[in-house]
Amino acid sequence: MDIAKAMREASAEYSLQFTSDEMAEMKTYLSTVLNRHAEGKLLHEAAIGELMTLCTLINTGDKQSMNHRLREFIQQENGGNWPSTTGNPSGSGRGNAPEKA
Protein backbone atom coordinates (compact mmCIF):
# COMPACT_ATOMS: atom_id res chain seq x y z
CA MET A 1 0.00 0.00 0.00
CA ASP A 2 1.28 3.44 -0.94
CA ILE A 3 0.73 5.46 2.24
CA ALA A 4 1.78 8.74 0.66
CA LYS A 5 -0.80 8.25 -2.09
CA ALA A 6 -3.50 7.36 0.44
CA MET A 7 -2.68 10.49 2.46
CA ARG A 8 -2.91 12.69 -0.64
CA GLU A 9 -6.26 11.17 -1.59
CA ALA A 10 -7.65 11.57 1.94
CA SER A 11 -6.36 15.14 2.10
CA ALA A 12 -8.00 16.05 -1.21
CA GLU A 13 -11.29 14.45 -0.17
CA TYR A 14 -11.61 16.25 3.18
CA SER A 15 -9.70 19.42 2.45
CA LEU A 16 -11.27 22.65 3.66
CA GLN A 17 -10.07 26.07 2.64
CA PHE A 18 -9.61 28.41 5.60
CA THR A 19 -9.41 32.18 5.58
CA SER A 20 -6.58 33.90 7.43
CA ASP A 21 -9.11 34.98 10.10
CA GLU A 22 -10.23 31.37 10.57
CA MET A 23 -6.62 30.23 10.86
CA ALA A 24 -5.93 32.92 13.46
CA GLU A 25 -9.05 31.87 15.37
CA MET A 26 -7.92 28.23 15.31
CA LYS A 27 -4.48 29.21 16.63
CA THR A 28 -6.12 31.21 19.43
CA TYR A 29 -8.38 28.25 20.22
CA LEU A 30 -5.48 25.77 20.30
CA SER A 31 -3.36 28.09 22.45
CA THR A 32 -6.28 28.63 24.81
CA VAL A 33 -6.91 24.88 25.19
CA LEU A 34 -3.23 24.18 25.85
CA ASN A 35 -2.81 27.12 28.25
CA ARG A 36 -5.94 26.25 30.22
CA HIS A 37 -4.68 22.68 30.53
CA ALA A 38 -1.20 23.83 31.60
CA GLU A 39 -2.75 26.12 34.23
CA GLY A 40 -4.84 23.25 35.60
CA LYS A 41 -8.10 24.90 34.50
CA LEU A 42 -8.88 22.17 31.97
CA LEU A 43 -8.50 18.48 32.74
CA HIS A 44 -6.44 16.32 30.39
CA GLU A 45 -9.55 14.45 29.16
CA ALA A 46 -11.41 17.71 28.51
CA ALA A 47 -8.46 19.16 26.56
CA ILE A 48 -8.26 16.02 24.42
CA GLY A 49 -12.04 16.18 23.93
CA GLU A 50 -11.84 19.78 22.73
CA LEU A 51 -9.09 18.96 20.23
CA MET A 52 -10.91 15.84 19.02
CA THR A 53 -14.09 17.87 18.53
CA LEU A 54 -12.18 20.32 16.35
CA CYS A 55 -10.59 17.46 14.35
CA THR A 56 -13.98 15.82 13.83
CA LEU A 57 -15.59 19.04 12.62
CA ILE A 58 -12.71 19.65 10.20
CA ASN A 59 -12.78 16.04 9.01
CA THR A 60 -16.52 16.12 8.31
CA GLY A 61 -16.26 19.48 6.58
CA ASP A 62 -18.66 21.15 9.01
CA LYS A 63 -17.08 24.58 8.82
CA GLN A 64 -20.07 26.39 10.32
CA SER A 65 -20.07 24.24 13.47
CA MET A 66 -16.28 24.47 13.66
CA ASN A 67 -16.37 28.28 13.61
CA HIS A 68 -19.14 28.28 16.20
CA ARG A 69 -17.17 25.96 18.51
CA LEU A 70 -14.02 28.05 18.21
CA ARG A 71 -15.87 31.26 19.07
CA GLU A 72 -17.85 29.64 21.88
CA PHE A 73 -14.72 28.28 23.57
CA ILE A 74 -12.79 31.54 23.21
CA GLN A 75 -15.81 33.49 24.47
CA GLN A 76 -15.86 31.35 27.64
CA GLU A 77 -12.21 32.27 28.19
CA ASN A 78 -13.14 35.97 27.95
CA GLY A 79 -15.65 35.71 30.79
CA GLY A 80 -18.67 35.48 28.53
CA ASN A 81 -17.98 38.62 26.51
CA TRP A 82 -16.72 38.77 22.97
CA PRO A 83 -13.40 40.52 22.53
CA SER A 84 -13.87 44.19 21.72
CA THR A 85 -13.42 45.09 18.09
CA THR A 86 -13.70 48.81 18.82
CA GLY A 87 -10.72 49.07 21.15
CA ASN A 88 -13.05 49.82 24.06
CA PRO A 89 -13.07 47.61 27.17
CA SER A 90 -15.30 44.56 27.05
CA GLY A 91 -18.34 44.37 29.28
CA SER A 92 -20.44 47.51 29.22
CA GLY A 93 -23.59 45.53 30.00
CA ARG A 94 -23.24 43.16 27.02
CA GLY A 95 -22.68 40.12 29.23
CA ASN A 96 -22.46 39.11 32.84
CA ALA A 97 -18.69 39.34 33.13
CA PRO A 98 -16.97 42.27 34.80
CA GLU A 99 -15.51 44.93 32.56
CA LYS A 100 -11.91 44.43 31.52
CA ALA A 101 -9.52 47.33 31.72
C-alpha positions, 0 to 999 in steps of 0.5 A: 500500500502506498501510504503517501498516495492514500494520504494525498487522496484523503487530504483532497477528499476532506480538504477545507479552505480556511481564511486567514481569520479562521486560521488565526481563530484556530491558533487562538483556540489551540493556544487557549486549550493548551494554556488552560490545561497547563494552568490546571483549568482544563483536565487532560480528558477535557483538553483532548475532547476539545481537540478531538471535537475540532478534528472531527468538525474539520474532518466532516467538513462542518465549517459552520459548526467548527467556527461556532465551537471556536468562538464559543470556547474563546468566548468562555475564556473571555468571561462570557464577553466577545473581545472588543473590536472597537478598542473599548473595554469589554463588558459595558452591560453586554454580558455578565462578566466584569468589565476588563480594563 
